[in-house]
Amino acid sequence: MIFSSNPLLSYFTAWFGSFFIFGMTLTGNIRPLPKDRNFAEQIMRPIILVQIIFAGYMCTTSIFYVLNIFGYTDFKAGLNSFLVDANKLQITAQCQRYYVLAHASLVTGILLFMNYPEKQKNKVETKDVANLLLVVAVFSLPLSIIFTAIPGLSQFYYQFNSLSFMAGTLALAFAIPQKKVWNTGICLFLYLTNFYSALLSGFKEPIILSVMVLGIFLYPNYKKIVFITFLPALFLLFIVLPTYATVFRENAWSGDASSEDASQLALDAALNGSDNEDTNWDFLVYRISEIDMFTEYVQSTPEKIDFYGFKLLEQSFIAIVPRVFWPSKPSTEDLVMQRVYDAGVISRNSTVSAKPAFVVDAYLSGGGFGVFISMLIYGAVAQYISLKAEELFGGYLLGTALIYSGLFQIFWRGLSFEFIINTVFWSYITMYAIFKILKSRGIIKPA
């Protein structure tokens, strides 16, 4: 705020501020990290993974948007690089200040509740954790499919599908060093099936997460191999996926080709080159960062549209009620998209969703104060649930790595208020239901 009269200086002060927060928290300088595990063995905890993905995606990726404002394309200065839209730069700097405030509030909420006990109340009573993880993966997958067939309960499909993926990937990471051939084969089949489904989804995020999660789980046992293979693989995905997703959607979503044929066409375009030269740069500027949409919301609120106050929270509580109990319940998608249309972010005739991110909804609810309070609560709730999961399931492995990361993956990125509050509420109920089942089977017992 001190440098707000110089938008470029203000922007970079906020942008580098996020890296400062990363450095101070991940090294334990603000508050020591839990000492029950080394860094590599507790990556899935909120202070590390939630912060890196959520804040990293939110705060650091806007640099490409700023370069674009200065006329850069593919990191090369254009002919009009000396012509800068001063108003656009000013609003971008303002949004980046909200971002670093959100980042600081997020980690403050996490650190305030980061009290991991030295001894857990429960313990896992099984001789073979790898087999237990495999069983969870195998049973969760058909259960998720069953929920798709029950009207009004389709939201539970995503919970158990994600849990199955996490359990299968974690089981694969266990089976490989233990040289369990059958476990490795089954888990690898589940993993490749999930990866193939991600390819046919038309979205980039599931593909990236599939590779990233496996790398995280394998990292403690294969540090060098992960660095040599998974980091370049993720870098390659960021290069080819924009073209892949664009070509896939053009063919599959328009009905011109089946998902399988569209995937093949997209792979050919991504690997052999595409006529769309701006795809990758557009991805870096407008897709990997959401600051462009944020600037539009900031320009419309509160100048044209007043702050929403508690209205978005009220709509979130409506979204919690399952449609099976309230068939005429208002569409959550319509409720969210209404503020998108009101702000003029996209037109009603557009096929793009453009739902606001969590930090945008926080701003729309109450400006800077709304960002501060909402993100503080976000971090506190994310950390509290991680603690509760470890308490119920006997520690980090089943608690955070499996249950928390499987059921509460939405914390990694965050969505609009209605979607995230609904998902977290019902995932919390599901977590307790799974705990009761495992406890009744004697798998979890008091320590």
MOKA-V623983 format. One record per pair of residues at least 12 apart in sequence whose ideal C-beta (glycine too) atoms are under 10 Angstrom apart, sorted by sequence separation. I is the first residue (numbers start at 0). GAP is how many residues later the second one is. If there is no record, write none. Layout:
i/gap
I/GAP
I/GAP
This chain:
i/gap
0/12
26/12
32/12
68/12
69/12
70/12
143/12
144/12
146/12
170/12
171/12
174/12
175/12
193/12
194/12
197/12
213/12
214/12
217/12
249/12
250/12
317/12
318/12
319/12
339/12
358/12
361/12
386/12
388/12
407/12
409/12
410/12
0/13
25/13
33/13
69/13
70/13
142/13
143/13
146/13
147/13
170/13
171/13
173/13
174/13
196/13
197/13
248/13
250/13
251/13
318/13
339/13
340/13
342/13
357/13
360/13
361/13
385/13
386/13
388/13
389/13
409/13
410/13
32/14
66/14
69/14
142/14
143/14
145/14
146/14
171/14
172/14
195/14
214/14
215/14
247/14
250/14
251/14
317/14
318/14
339/14
361/14
384/14
385/14
388/14
389/14
408/14
409/14
32/15
68/15
69/15
143/15
144/15
170/15
171/15
193/15
194/15
214/15
246/15
247/15
249/15
250/15
314/15
339/15
344/15
358/15
361/15
384/15
387/15
388/15
407/15
30/16
68/16
142/16
143/16
144/16
170/16
171/16
193/16
194/16
213/16
214/16
246/16
247/16
249/16
315/16
318/16
336/16
338/16
339/16
357/16
358/16
361/16
387/16
388/16
406/16
407/16
410/16
29/17
68/17
142/17
143/17
169/17
171/17
247/17
248/17
314/17
317/17
318/17
335/17
336/17
338/17
342/17
357/17
385/17
386/17
388/17
406/17
409/17
141/18
142/18
143/18
167/18
168/18
171/18
191/18
210/18
211/18
214/18
246/18
247/18
250/18
335/18
336/18
384/18
385/18
388/18
408/18
27/19
68/19
69/19
139/19
140/19
143/19
144/19
167/19
170/19
171/19
190/19
194/19
210/19
211/19
213/19
214/19
243/19
246/19
247/19
249/19
315/19
335/19
336/19
358/19
384/19
385/19
388/19
406/19
407/19
67/20
68/20
139/20
140/20
142/20
143/20
166/20
167/20
170/20
245/20
246/20
314/20
315/20
332/20
335/20
339/20
357/20
406/20
407/20
25/21
138/21
139/21
142/21
143/21
167/21
168/21
211/21
243/21
244/21
246/21
247/21
314/21
338/21
342/21
405/21
406/21
24/22
25/22
65/22
139/22
140/22
141/22
167/22
168/22
190/22
210/22
211/22
243/22
246/22
247/22
332/22
338/22
341/22
381/22
384/22
385/22
406/22
407/22
24/23
64/23
65/23
68/23
139/23
140/23
166/23
167/23
190/23
210/23
242/23
243/23
245/23
246/23
311/23
314/23
331/23
384/23
403/23
406/23
407/23
135/24
138/24
139/24
140/24
242/24
243/24
245/24
310/24
311/24
314/24
402/24
405/24
406/24
25/25
138/25
139/25
164/25
167/25
168/25
207/25
210/25
211/25
240/25
243/25
244/25
335/25
338/25
385/25
405/25
24/26
25/26
65/26
136/26
137/26
139/26
140/26
163/26
164/26
167/26
207/26
210/26
239/26
242/26
243/26
249/26
381/26
384/26
64/27
65/27
135/27
136/27
139/27
140/27
209/27
239/27
242/27
243/27
246/27
311/27
380/27
402/27
403/27
406/27
135/28
136/28
138/28
139/28
164/28
241/28
242/28
245/28
246/28
310/28
381/28
382/28
402/28
405/28
21/29
136/29
137/29
163/29
164/29
207/29
239/29
240/29
242/29
246/29
381/29
20/30
21/30
24/30
61/30
64/30
65/30
135/30
136/30
137/30
163/30
164/30
206/30
207/30
239/30
242/30
243/30
245/30
380/30
381/30
61/31
64/31
135/31
136/31
238/31
239/31
242/31
307/31
402/31
134/32
135/32
136/32
161/32
164/32
241/32
242/32
246/32
378/32
381/32
398/32
401/32
402/32
17/33
21/33
61/33
62/33
132/33
133/33
136/33
137/33
160/33
164/33
203/33
207/33
236/33
242/33
245/33
377/33
20/34
21/34
61/34
132/34
133/34
135/34
136/34
203/34
206/34
235/34
239/34
241/34
242/34
244/34
245/34
304/34
131/35
132/35
135/35
136/35
243/35
402/35
132/36
133/36
134/36
160/36
203/36
204/36
241/36
242/36
245/36
377/36
397/36
398/36
17/37
18/37
21/37
58/37
61/37
132/37
133/37
203/37
206/37
241/37
242/37
245/37
304/37
397/37
17/38
20/38
21/38
60/38
132/38
133/38
202/38
203/38
206/38
240/38
241/38
244/38
300/38
303/38
304/38
392/38
58/39
59/39
131/39
132/39
239/39
240/39
241/39
299/39
303/39
304/39
374/39
380/39
384/39
388/39
391/39
17/40
18/40
57/40
58/40
129/40
130/40
132/40
133/40
172/40
203/40
204/40
239/40
241/40
242/40
303/40
380/40
387/40
391/40
397/40
17/41
18/41
57/41
58/41
128/41
129/41
132/41
133/41
164/41
168/41
172/41
175/41
176/41
203/41
238/41
241/41
245/41
300/41
392/41
16/42
17/42
57/42
128/42
129/42
131/42
132/42
171/42
172/42
175/42
198/42
201/42
202/42
237/42
240/42
241/42
244/42
296/42
299/42
300/42
377/42
381/42
384/42
388/42
391/42
392/42
58/43
59/43
129/43
130/43
169/43
172/43
173/43
176/43
177/43
201/43
296/43
299/43
373/43
380/43
384/43
387/43
391/43
14/44
15/44
17/44
54/44
57/44
58/44
129/44
130/44
161/44
164/44
168/44
169/44
172/44
173/44
176/44
200/44
201/44
203/44
238/44
295/44
298/44
299/44
311/44
387/44
390/44
391/44
393/44
13/45
14/45
54/45
57/45
128/45
129/45
164/45
168/45
171/45
172/45
175/45
176/45
198/45
202/45
237/45
241/45
297/45
298/45
299/45
315/45
388/45
392/45
397/45
127/46
129/46
133/46
167/46
168/46
169/46
170/46
171/46
172/46
175/46
198/46
201/46
202/46
237/46
240/46
241/46
296/46
377/46
384/46
388/46
391/46
392/46
397/46
14/47
54/47
55/47
58/47
129/47
161/47
165/47
168/47
169/47
172/47
173/47
200/47
201/47
292/47
295/47
296/47
380/47
387/47
391/47
13/48
14/48
53/48
54/48
57/48
129/48
133/48
137/48
164/48
168/48
172/48
199/48
201/48
295/48
296/48
312/48
53/49
54/49
128/49
130/49
133/49
136/49
137/49
140/49
164/49
168/49
172/49
198/49
201/49
295/49
311/49
393/49
127/50
129/50
132/50
136/50
201/50
237/50
292/50
294/50
295/50
311/50
392/50
393/50
10/51
11/51
14/51
54/51
130/51
165/51
200/51
201/51
293/51
392/51
393/51
10/52
50/52
53/52
54/52
127/52
130/52
133/52
137/52
140/52
199/52
292/52
311/52
312/52
357/52
361/52
363/52
364/52
391/52
393/52
394/52
129/53
133/53
136/53
140/53
291/53
292/53
307/53
310/53
311/53
357/53
360/53
363/53
393/53
11/54
129/54
132/54
136/54
310/54
359/54
360/54
10/55
50/55
127/55
307/55
308/55
309/55
357/55
358/55
360/55
361/55
49/56
50/56
133/56
306/56
307/56
308/56
309/56
356/56
357/56
359/56
360/56
49/57
129/57
136/57
201/57
306/57
307/57
308/57
356/57
357/57
359/57
360/57
7/58
10/58
199/58
200/58
295/58
305/58
306/58
307/58
311/58
356/58
357/58
360/58
6/59
46/59
50/59
199/59
296/59
300/59
304/59
306/59
355/59
356/59
357/59
360/59
45/60
46/60
49/60
198/60
199/60
201/60
296/60
306/60
354/60
355/60
7/61
45/61
198/61
201/61
292/61
301/61
308/61
312/61
354/61
355/61
357/61
6/62
7/62
47/62
196/62
199/62
200/62
292/62
293/62
297/62
300/62
301/62
306/62
307/62
311/62
357/62
45/63
46/63
198/63
199/63
292/63
293/63
296/63
300/63
306/63
354/63
356/63
357/63
45/64
46/64
195/64
198/64
201/64
289/64
292/64
295/64
296/64
299/64
300/64
301/64
354/64
44/65
45/65
293/65
297/65
301/65
289/66
290/66
293/66
296/66
297/66
300/66
45/67
46/67
195/67
198/67
289/67
292/67
296/67
45/68
198/68
44/69
289/69
290/69
293/69
297/69
289/70
44/71
41/74
7/76
30/76
339/76
6/77
29/77
338/77
10/78
14/78
17/78
24/78
29/78
6/79
9/79
10/79
13/79
16/79
20/79
24/79
30/79
36/79
203/79
335/79
336/79
6/80
9/80
12/80
13/80
16/80
19/80
30/80
33/80
35/80
335/80
6/81
7/81
10/81
11/81
13/81
14/81
17/81
18/81
21/81
24/81
25/81
29/81
30/81
32/81
33/81
34/81
35/81
334/81
335/81
6/82
7/82
9/82
10/82
13/82
14/82
16/82
17/82
20/82
24/82
31/82
33/82
35/82
334/82
335/82
6/83
9/83
10/83
12/83
13/83
16/83
19/83
20/83
23/83
24/83
30/83
32/83
33/83
34/83
35/83
203/83
332/83
334/83
335/83
5/84
6/84
7/84
8/84
9/84
10/84
11/84
12/84
13/84
14/84
15/84
16/84
17/84
18/84
19/84
30/84
33/84
35/84
203/84
331/84
4/85
6/85
7/85
10/85
13/85
14/85
17/85
20/85
21/85
24/85
332/85
3/86
6/86
9/86
10/86
13/86
16/86
17/86
20/86
24/86
331/86
332/86
5/87
6/87
9/87
12/87
13/87
16/87
20/87
331/87
3/89
6/89
10/89
13/89
24/89
2/90
3/90
331/90
0/93
3/93
2/94
0/96
318/97
252/98
318/98
319/98
318/99
0/100
315/100
317/100
318/100
321/100
314/101
315/101
316/101
318/101
319/101
320/101
248/102
314/102
315/102
318/102
319/102
313/103
314/103
315/103
318/103
319/103
311/104
312/104
313/104
315/104
316/104
317/104
318/104
319/104
321/104
311/105
312/105
315/105
316/105
319/105
310/106
311/106
314/106
315/106
318/106
319/106
312/108
316/108
307/109
311/109
315/109
43/122
43/126
56/148
52/156
52/159
48/163
48/164
154/164
155/166
48/167
154/167
47/168
153/168
154/168
43/169
151/169
152/169
153/169
151/170
152/170
153/170
150/171
151/171
152/171
42/172
43/172
149/172
150/172
151/172
42/173
43/173
150/173
151/173
42/174
149/174
151/174
151/175
39/176
42/176
150/176
42/177
151/177
154/177
40/178
41/178
39/179
40/179
39/180
40/180
38/181
39/181
37/182
36/183
39/183
216/184
215/185
39/186
212/188
216/188
215/189
98/190
98/191
98/192
212/192
97/193
94/195
95/195
98/195
94/196
97/196
212/196
94/197
94/198
95/198
91/199
94/199
90/200
91/200
93/200
94/200
97/200
208/200
211/200
93/201
94/201
91/202
94/202
73/203
90/203
91/203
94/203
208/203
72/204
73/204
87/204
90/204
93/204
208/204
72/205
75/205
89/205
90/205
93/205
73/206
74/206
91/206
73/207
87/207
90/207
204/207
72/208
86/208
90/208
204/208
71/209
72/209
74/209
73/210
87/211
72/212
86/212
67/213
71/213
66/214
67/214
67/216
68/216
63/217
66/217
67/217
63/218
66/218
67/218
63/219
64/219
65/219
63/220
64/220
62/221
63/221
64/221
67/221
62/222
63/222
60/223
61/223
63/223
64/223
65/223
173/223
60/224
63/224
64/224
67/224
63/225
64/225
65/225
60/226
61/226
62/226
64/226
60/227
61/227
63/227
64/227
169/227
59/228
60/228
61/228
62/228
169/228
172/228
59/229
60/229
61/229
64/229
58/230
60/230
61/230
64/230
56/231
57/231
166/231
169/231
170/231
56/232
57/232
58/232
61/232
168/232
169/232
56/233
57/233
61/233
168/233
166/234
165/235
166/235
169/235
57/236
165/236
166/236
168/236
169/236
165/237
168/237
165/238
166/238
162/239
165/239
166/239
162/240
164/240
165/240
164/241
165/241
162/242
163/242
161/243
162/243
165/243
161/244
162/244
164/244
160/245
161/245
159/246
161/246
162/246
158/247
159/247
161/247
158/248
161/248
157/249
158/249
158/250
157/251
158/251
105/252
157/252
105/253
104/254
101/255
101/256
102/256
101/257
104/257
100/258
101/258
98/260
101/260
97/261
100/261
101/261
97/262
100/262
135/262
94/264
97/264
107/264
108/264
111/264
132/264
154/264
158/264
162/264
94/265
97/265
108/265
113/265
131/265
132/265
136/265
157/265
161/265
101/266
104/266
108/266
109/266
112/266
113/266
131/266
135/266
139/266
100/267
103/267
104/267
107/267
108/267
111/267
112/267
115/267
135/267
154/267
158/267
162/267
94/268
100/268
103/268
104/268
105/268
106/268
107/268
108/268
109/268
110/268
111/268
112/268
114/268
121/268
128/268
132/268
154/268
158/268
162/268
97/269
101/269
104/269
105/269
106/269
108/269
109/269
110/269
112/269
113/269
114/269
120/269
121/269
123/269
124/269
128/269
132/269
136/269
157/269
97/270
100/270
101/270
104/270
105/270
108/270
109/270
112/270
113/270
115/270
116/270
119/270
120/270
121/270
122/270
123/270
131/270
135/270
155/270
158/270
159/270
96/271
100/271
103/271
104/271
105/271
107/271
108/271
109/271
111/271
112/271
115/271
119/271
120/271
121/271
122/271
123/271
154/271
155/271
158/271
162/271
97/272
98/272
101/272
102/272
103/272
104/272
105/272
106/272
107/272
108/272
109/272
110/272
111/272
112/272
113/272
114/272
119/272
121/272
122/272
125/272
154/272
158/272
97/273
101/273
104/273
105/273
108/273
109/273
112/273
113/273
116/273
119/273
120/273
121/273
123/273
128/273
152/273
155/273
93/274
96/274
97/274
100/274
101/274
104/274
105/274
108/274
109/274
112/274
115/274
116/274
119/274
123/274
155/274
159/274
103/275
104/275
108/275
115/275
119/275
123/275
101/276
102/276
105/276
106/276
109/276
118/276
119/276
121/276
97/277
101/277
105/277
121/277
116/278
115/279
119/279
115/280
115/284
139/294
135/298
57/299
56/300
57/300
58/300
57/301
135/302
53/303
53/304
54/304
53/305
131/306
105/308
134/308
131/311
101/312
125/312
121/313
124/313
123/314
124/314
125/315
121/316
124/316
125/316
57/317
121/317
124/317
125/317
124/318
125/318
123/319
124/319
54/320
122/320
123/320
124/320
53/321
122/321
123/321
124/321
121/322
122/322
121/323
122/323
123/323
53/324
54/324
121/324
122/324
53/325
120/325
121/325
119/326
120/326
119/327
49/328
50/328
53/328
118/328
49/329
50/331
46/332
49/332
45/333
49/333
45/334
45/335
46/335
45/336
46/336
49/336
44/337
45/337
48/337
44/338
45/338
45/339
46/339
45/340
44/341
45/341
43/342
44/342
44/345
44/351
48/351
43/352
43/353
35/354
41/354
44/354
45/354
49/354
40/355
43/355
44/355
48/355
49/355
56/355
57/355
33/356
40/356
43/356
44/356
48/356
52/356
56/356
57/356
42/357
43/357
53/357
56/357
36/358
41/358
42/358
43/358
45/358
49/358
52/358
53/358
35/359
36/359
41/359
44/359
49/359
52/359
53/359
35/360
36/360
40/360
43/360
44/360
48/360
51/360
52/360
53/360
43/361
49/361
50/361
52/361
33/362
42/362
45/362
48/362
49/362
48/363
49/363
49/364
45/365
45/366
0/367
